[in-house]
Amino acid sequence: MRKNNRDQKPGMTRRDFIQKSLLTGAAAIGAGAVFSGGLPFMNTVRMAFGAEEFTFAWISDTHLYPRALNTRFIEKATRAAKDAMNAKPDFLIFGGDLAQLGRAEEFQVGEEILKEVTVKKYFIPGEHDWYYDMGEEWQKRFGKPNWTFDHKGVRFIGVDTISRGPDYWTAKKMTPEERMGHMATLDGSVAGPWAGVGKDQLQWLSKTLSDWPMDKPVIVFSHNPFYEYYPPWNFWTRDWREIQEVLAPYKNVTNIHGHTHQVLYNEVGPNNMRSIGMLATSWTWPYAPEGLPKLTVPMVRVDPGEQYDGVGWGKLTVTADNVSNEYMMWRKKADIFCGDSVSDCSPGHNPILSPRIADRP
């Protein structure tokens, strides 16, 4: 495991990374990100800079329906909750999209499942949790959508990236069901660029960090990534530049996000903020057709007949001097990574890597 050094550059090619991941079970990339190749493959991230080692769990994107409609997602969320408790975490972060259509009965199912996790739980919302009743039920059950706390030398911050979508539904006299239907699609052209934090929350974030030393670790949780990965699917936060300005003075920042349902790792902004995309328990999204971050290793398309393929949860471990990211998924296949050439990939799958939209001239 590599010690974190903010002045270091990634010292490993994508091909080396794949080989070491599959042969040794762990490989370092970027600022100490470690990806496990063991089976079963649950989602693990080890974070650095704490005075003493501790762990916490991450679960997100369960997309629960009522029990009468869909039990597959319930089974996977239940498995994640049990696995999380086996990890003996200090606390749990839920990264959004607990529900599929924002209904009270879906939240109730989620709360029942998460009773298995008996440690302190912190929640940030996803768009599927919010736009049926504009977050009323979610806030009633889980509190404010943004929050902060300190734990063993690390400042943790939860940021709401989903509640400030431009209001296009009032003029169209949409019903709550119609509005939720628009927000529940992958195609961002339907609901527009809804992902954002807003000026009020930017001010709150700045104030939250104002008394924190700039060399001490900050871990920020969000549903959407804090960079422009792929706006047509809202795989971004539209005011990401302003977010990065607020975070820029802090030397050890990590953003953990859900929403993309993919393995993602990137380093962005003037402070090389580590950005780590986490797995969903429900299903995997394909990688975007363009704008894949340079440090990301594409996954081979998962088996649609295997509901546990390519999904999982996350365990994050804080140590005194390392930051590492170890993904562990539920899957049968060991060979899920693609490399630099067609021969490294499964037949019929040839990912084309191109610069992110934000990096183009």
N, C-alpha and C positions, 0 to 999 in steps of 0.2 A: 504494500500500500504506500503510495507516494505522500510525503508530507506536503501540505499546502504551501505554496510560495506564489504570491501575487505577481512576482516578476517573471515567473517561469512561463514558457509557452508549451503547448502540447508537444510532447516528444515522441509521439507514436503515430504511425500511419493507420489508416482505417483497416487495411489488411492485417497488420500486426495485431491490432485491437481485436479483430474477429478471431484470429487464431489463438491468441492467449485467452480470450474469453471462453472459447470452447474447449481448449486443451487443459487449462489450469483452473478454470472456474472463476477467475477474477482477473481483471486487467485495468490498469490505470489509464485515464484519459483526461485531458484538460487539467483543471486544478484539483486533481485527486479524485475524479469520479471513477468509481469502480462498478463494473457490471458483472454479475455472477452468471456463469454458464451451467450451474448445477440444476438438478431436477429434484422435486418440483420447483418451479421458478417463480417465487413470490417477489414482490417489489420492495427492495431495501435501499435506503439511502443513509449513509453515515455522514453526519455533519460535524464540523470541527469547532475548535476554539473554546470549548467549555472548560471550566476549572476541573471538572470531574466528568467521567463518562456517564451518559444516560441515554435512554432510548425513548422515542415516541413513535406512535403509529399514524399512518395516513391511509384513509379510505375515501374514495370519491366516485362519482358518476355511476351510482348504482341504478338509477333510472327505474325506480320501483313502480309497478302497477299494483292495483288491488289483487289480493290472493286469487280471486276467482278468474282473473284474466291472464296472469303470467306468473308462474312459479319458478321459472329458470333463473330470472334475475334475483329473486328472493333467495334461492338456494346458494347462489354465488355470494351475495351480500352476507348471508349467514356464515358461510365458510370464512369469509374475510374477517368477520368479527371474532370468530373463534381463534383464527390464526393470530390476530392482533393481540388477543389476551395471552396467548402462549408466549408471545415475545416479551411479556412483562413490561409494557411501556409506562413511562411516567404520565403520559396523557395521550389523547387521540385528537387529530385534526381531521375533520370531515371537509372535503374540498369542493362540495357543491354538487348539484343535480342528484339529490337524494331521491326526489320524485321524478316521474316522467311528465305528468300533466298538472302538477301543482295542487292536487286535491288532498283534502284532509285525510282521507282513508289511506292514501299513499304515504303521507308523513307518519301516520299511525303505524303502518307496517315497518317503516324505517326505525322508528323509536323502539318498537318491540324487538327488532333484530339487534339494535345497538345496546340494549340492556345487557347483552353478553359482555360488553366492554364496560367494566365497572370503575375505570379510572376517569378523571376529569376529561370532558369532551368540549371541543371548540368547533364551531360551525361557520363556514362562509357559504353564501348561497350561489346556486347556479341559475341560469335563465329558466330552466325547467321548474325550478322551485318557486319562481317569482311571478310570472306574468299571467297566471290565471286570476289572481286577486291582488296583484301588485304587492306581493310579499306579506300580506296581512297574516295568513295562517303560519307562514314560516317564522315571522318575527314573534308571533304569539308563543311558539314552541321553543325557539332557539335564541331569541334575543336580538341584539343589534348585529347588523351584518359586517361591521368592522370593529376591531378590538385590538388590544395589545397587552402583553405581560412579559415579565422577565423571568428567566429560569436558568439558574446555575451559570450565569455569565453570558447569556445570550438573550437578545431582545427579539421577541416574536411578535409579528404584526399580521393581522388578518385584514385584507382589503377587499372591498366590494367592487367588482368590475362589471356587474350585470344590471343594476337597478336603474341606470340612467339612460336607457334607450330613448331616442327621440320619439315623442308621442305622435304617431301617425294613425292610431286606431280610433281616437275620439272623433276626428272629422269624418271617418268612414263608418262611424257608428257600429263598430265591431262588438260582438258579444265577447265575454271573457273566454269562451271556448274558441272563438275565431282568433282572438289575439294570441292565446296560448299555442294554437296550431301554427301560426306564423313563426312564433319564437322557437318552436320545437324542431324546425327544419335545419339541415346542415347548410343549405344555400343561403348565404347572408344577403343576397339581393332581395329576398322576400321581406325580411324585417329591417333591412338597413344596417348601418354600423352601430349596433346597440352596445357593444362592449366599450366601457370607459369608466373612469373613476370620478371625473368632475372636479371643478375648482375647489369646492368646499372640502372634498376629501383629500385633495392635494395639500391644502392648508393644514388639514388635520394630520396628514402623514409627516409634513415638515415639523409641526409642533411636537408630534410624538417622538421624533428623532432628535429634537433640539437639545435635550439634556443627556444624550448618549455619546460617549467618546467615539471619535471617528475611526479608531483602529480596532474597536470591539465588534464582535459579530452581530449581524442583523439577518434574520430569516423572515422573509415576507411571503405570506400565502395569498394566492389569488386563484380565481377560477380560470381566467384567461391569461395567456403569457404576456409579459411586459415588453414585447417587441413585435415588430410587424412580420409575422410568419406568413399568414395567408389571409388577408382581409376578406376575400369573397366568402370564406367560411366563418368569419369572425374568430379566426385563430390569431388574435392580436388584442391589444387594448388601444383604442383610437388615440388617446392622449399619452401614448407610451413615451414620447420625447420629454414631456413635462415630468412624468414619473422618474425617468432616468436622471433628469436635472436635480430632483430632490434627493435621489439616492447617490448621486455622483461623489459627494465628499466622503462617503463611507467606504472604507477599503475592503471590507469583508462582508459582502452582501450576497445572499442567495435567494432567488425567487423559486418557490415550489408552486406549480400550477397543475390543474386538472384540465378538463374540457376537451383536449385534443385526443384523448384515449390512445396515446401513442408513447413509445419510448422516444424522448427528445432530450438532447443536451446542447446547450449553447453558452457562449460567453458574450455579453453585449454591454454597450454603454462605455463611457470613459473610464469607469472603474472595473471593467471586465466582470460585471455582475454575472454570477453563475445562474443560469436558467435551466430548470429541470422539469420536464413534463412527465407526469405520472400516469400510471395505468388506470383504466376503469375496471370495475368488476363486471360490467354489463356486456359490452362488446368493444371491438377495436374499430377505429376509423382508419381509412387508408391515409397514407401520407399525401400531402398536398401536391398537386401537379407541378408546382414550381415554388421556389423560395425555400427549399429545405436548408436548414442551418448547416454550416460546414462541418461541425463536430458531430452531427447526427449520423447514426448508422441505421439505414433502412431495414425494416423487417420484411421478410417474405410474407405474402398474403396468408392469413391464417385459414385453418380448415373450417369452413362454415358448418360442417357436420359435428364439430367438437366444440361444445359450448364453453369449455374451460380453456380453449386455445387462445393465447395472446392477451389474456386478462389477468388481473391480480390486484394486490394492494401494496402498501409501502410501510416499511419499518425504517425509521431514521434514528441513527445512533450518533450522539455528540461525544467527541473525545477532546483531549486537550490541544491537539495540534494537527488534526487531519480533517479534510472534508472528502467524503467518497460517496458514490452513488451506485448502489448495487440493486439492479432490477431482478425481481424474482416473480415469474409468471406461472400460472397454472397452464400446463400444456403437455402434450405427449411428444411433440417434436423437439429434438435437440438442435436441429439445424434451422434456425429462424432468421439468421442474419444474412444480408447481402453485402458484397464487397464492391470493388472498383470495376469489375468486369462482368460480362454476361455469364462467364463460366462459374463465377462465385454465387450465382443466383439460381433459384429454381427455374425450370423451364417456363417460358412465357412471362417472366417477370424481369424487367430490365429498368430499374429506377434511373431516371435522368436527373442528376444533381445540377442545380443552377443557383446563381446568387439570389439571396433574399431580395425582395422588391426594394427594401430600404437601402440595400447596398449597391444598387445599380446607379450608373452615372445619371 
